[in-house]
Amino acid sequence: MKKPKILIADDDRSLRSALNKRLSAWGYSVVESPDGLGVVGQCLREGVDAMILDYEMPNGDGQAIARMIRNECDVPIVFLSGHDREEFRSVVFALPDVFYLQKPIDDDKLRGLLESAISTAQPVHTPV
């Protein structure tokens, strides 16, 4: 059985590394991106099953990136943010298959969100 592949996009290298170690230990295959610019292309090239994205990164805000992802690869997104503002949450939850986790990251919550996101995601149909 193929390991689910997760793309981690965050400008904090140490956070990406820590998440990569956790996800790998949980049985996921992991790819990383240091910013939001290349995530759509990387999603398409790598065939990821879900993404973990920092909401505020250099070279792209989370809302714009999420909309691009929805238009191109349509995979579940778990947004990470240090903010818990109402306007932020209303933007995030207005998008389909988008989840939110406030930093600092709780491992049990992250694992549950990823499992839920991947298991409930609609399969993406690619042209033959």
The 8 nearest C-alpha neighbors of each residue, nearest first, counted from 0:
[[1, 2, 3, 26, 27, 4, 28, 48],
 [0, 2, 3, 4, 28, 27, 26, 48],
 [1, 3, 27, 28, 4, 0, 26, 5],
 [2, 4, 27, 48, 28, 1, 5, 47],
 [3, 5, 28, 47, 48, 29, 27, 2],
 [6, 4, 29, 49, 50, 47, 48, 28],
 [5, 7, 50, 30, 31, 29, 51, 8],
 [8, 6, 31, 51, 50, 52, 32, 30],
 [9, 7, 32, 52, 33, 31, 34, 51],
 [10, 8, 53, 33, 11, 34, 52, 15],
 [9, 11, 33, 34, 56, 12, 8, 57],
 [12, 10, 14, 9, 13, 15, 33, 16],
 [11, 13, 15, 14, 10, 16, 33, 9],
 [12, 14, 16, 15, 11, 17, 18, 10],
 [13, 15, 17, 11, 16, 12, 18, 9],
 [16, 14, 12, 18, 13, 17, 19, 9],
 [15, 17, 19, 13, 14, 18, 12, 20],
 [18, 16, 14, 20, 19, 15, 13, 21],
 [17, 19, 21, 15, 20, 16, 22, 14],
 [18, 20, 16, 22, 17, 21, 23, 15],
 [19, 21, 23, 17, 18, 22, 24, 16],
 [22, 20, 18, 24, 23, 19, 25, 17],
 [21, 23, 25, 19, 27, 24, 20, 18],
 [22, 24, 27, 26, 20, 25, 21, 19],
 [23, 25, 21, 22, 26, 20, 27, 19],
 [26, 24, 22, 23, 27, 21, 110, 20],
 [27, 25, 23, 24, 22, 2, 28, 3],
 [28, 26, 23, 3, 22, 2, 4, 25],
 [27, 29, 4, 2, 23, 3, 5, 26],
 [30, 28, 5, 4, 6, 19, 27, 31],
 [31, 29, 6, 7, 5, 28, 32, 4],
 [30, 32, 7, 6, 8, 29, 33, 15],
 [31, 33, 8, 34, 7, 9, 38, 30],
 [34, 32, 10, 9, 8, 31, 12, 35],
 [35, 33, 10, 32, 36, 9, 8, 56],
 [34, 36, 59, 38, 37, 58, 56, 8],
 [37, 35, 34, 38, 58, 59, 39, 64],
 [36, 38, 40, 39, 35, 41, 34, 32],
 [37, 39, 41, 40, 35, 42, 36, 32],
 [40, 38, 42, 41, 68, 37, 43, 67],
 [41, 39, 43, 42, 38, 37, 44, 45],
 [40, 42, 38, 44, 39, 43, 45, 37],
 [43, 41, 39, 40, 45, 47, 44, 46],
 [42, 44, 40, 41, 46, 45, 72, 39],
 [45, 43, 41, 42, 46, 40, 47, 39],
 [44, 46, 42, 47, 43, 41, 30, 4],
 [47, 45, 43, 42, 44, 48, 4, 41],
 [46, 48, 4, 42, 45, 5, 49, 6],
 [47, 49, 4, 3, 5, 74, 117, 46],
 [50, 48, 75, 5, 74, 47, 76, 6],
 [51, 49, 6, 76, 5, 7, 77, 52],
 [50, 52, 77, 7, 78, 76, 6, 8],
 [53, 51, 8, 78, 79, 54, 7, 9],
 [52, 54, 79, 9, 55, 78, 80, 8],
 [53, 55, 61, 80, 78, 79, 52, 60],
 [56, 54, 60, 53, 61, 57, 80, 59],
 [57, 55, 59, 34, 10, 60, 58, 53],
 [56, 58, 59, 34, 55, 10, 35, 60],
 [59, 57, 36, 35, 56, 34, 60, 55],
 [60, 58, 35, 57, 56, 36, 64, 61],
 [59, 61, 55, 63, 62, 56, 54, 64],
 [60, 62, 54, 64, 63, 65, 55, 59],
 [61, 63, 65, 64, 60, 66, 91, 90],
 [64, 62, 66, 65, 61, 60, 67, 59],
 [63, 65, 61, 67, 66, 62, 68, 60],
 [66, 64, 68, 62, 67, 63, 61, 69],
 [65, 67, 69, 63, 68, 64, 70, 62],
 [68, 66, 64, 70, 69, 65, 71, 63],
 [67, 69, 65, 71, 72, 66, 70, 39],
 [68, 70, 73, 66, 67, 71, 72, 65],
 [69, 71, 67, 68, 66, 72, 73, 65],
 [72, 70, 68, 69, 73, 67, 39, 43],
 [73, 71, 68, 74, 69, 43, 70, 42],
 [72, 74, 69, 68, 71, 70, 75, 123],
 [73, 75, 49, 72, 48, 76, 50, 69],
 [76, 74, 96, 49, 116, 97, 50, 120],
 [77, 75, 50, 97, 49, 51, 98, 78],
 [76, 78, 98, 51, 99, 97, 50, 52],
 [79, 77, 99, 52, 53, 51, 54, 98],
 [80, 78, 53, 100, 101, 52, 54, 99],
 [81, 79, 101, 82, 102, 54, 53, 78],
 [80, 82, 102, 101, 83, 79, 103, 100],
 [83, 81, 80, 84, 101, 87, 102, 79],
 [82, 84, 85, 81, 101, 87, 88, 80],
 [83, 85, 87, 86, 82, 88, 89, 81],
 [84, 86, 88, 87, 89, 83, 90, 82],
 [87, 85, 89, 88, 84, 90, 83, 91],
 [86, 88, 84, 90, 85, 89, 91, 83],
 [87, 89, 91, 85, 90, 86, 92, 84],
 [90, 88, 86, 92, 87, 91, 93, 85],
 [91, 89, 87, 93, 88, 92, 86, 62],
 [92, 90, 88, 89, 93, 94, 87, 97],
 [91, 93, 94, 89, 90, 88, 97, 98],
 [92, 94, 90, 91, 89, 95, 97, 88],
 [93, 95, 92, 91, 97, 96, 90, 65],
 [94, 96, 97, 93, 92, 75, 69, 91],
 [97, 95, 75, 76, 98, 94, 116, 120],
 [98, 96, 76, 95, 75, 77, 94, 92],
 [97, 99, 77, 78, 76, 96, 100, 112],
 [100, 98, 78, 77, 79, 101, 97, 91],
 [101, 99, 79, 78, 102, 80, 98, 77],
 [100, 102, 80, 81, 79, 103, 104, 99],
 [103, 101, 104, 81, 80, 79, 100, 105],
 [102, 104, 101, 105, 81, 80, 100, 79],
 [105, 103, 102, 106, 101, 100, 109, 108],
 [104, 106, 108, 107, 109, 103, 102, 100],
 [107, 105, 109, 108, 110, 104, 21, 111],
 [106, 108, 110, 109, 105, 111, 112, 104],
 [107, 109, 111, 105, 106, 110, 112, 100],
 [110, 108, 106, 112, 111, 107, 113, 105],
 [109, 111, 107, 113, 108, 112, 106, 114],
 [110, 112, 108, 114, 109, 113, 115, 107],
 [113, 111, 115, 109, 110, 114, 116, 108],
 [114, 112, 116, 110, 115, 111, 117, 109],
 [113, 115, 111, 117, 112, 116, 118, 110],
 [114, 116, 112, 118, 113, 117, 119, 111],
 [117, 115, 113, 119, 114, 118, 75, 112],
 [116, 118, 120, 114, 115, 119, 113, 48],
 [117, 119, 115, 116, 120, 114, 113, 121],
 [118, 120, 116, 117, 115, 121, 114, 96],
 [121, 119, 117, 118, 116, 122, 75, 96],
 [120, 122, 123, 119, 74, 118, 117, 73],
 [123, 121, 120, 124, 74, 73, 119, 48],
 [122, 124, 121, 125, 73, 72, 74, 120],
 [125, 123, 122, 126, 127, 121, 72, 73],
 [124, 126, 123, 127, 122, 72, 43, 71],
 [127, 125, 124, 123, 122, 72, 71, 43],
 [126, 125, 124, 123, 122, 43, 46, 72]]
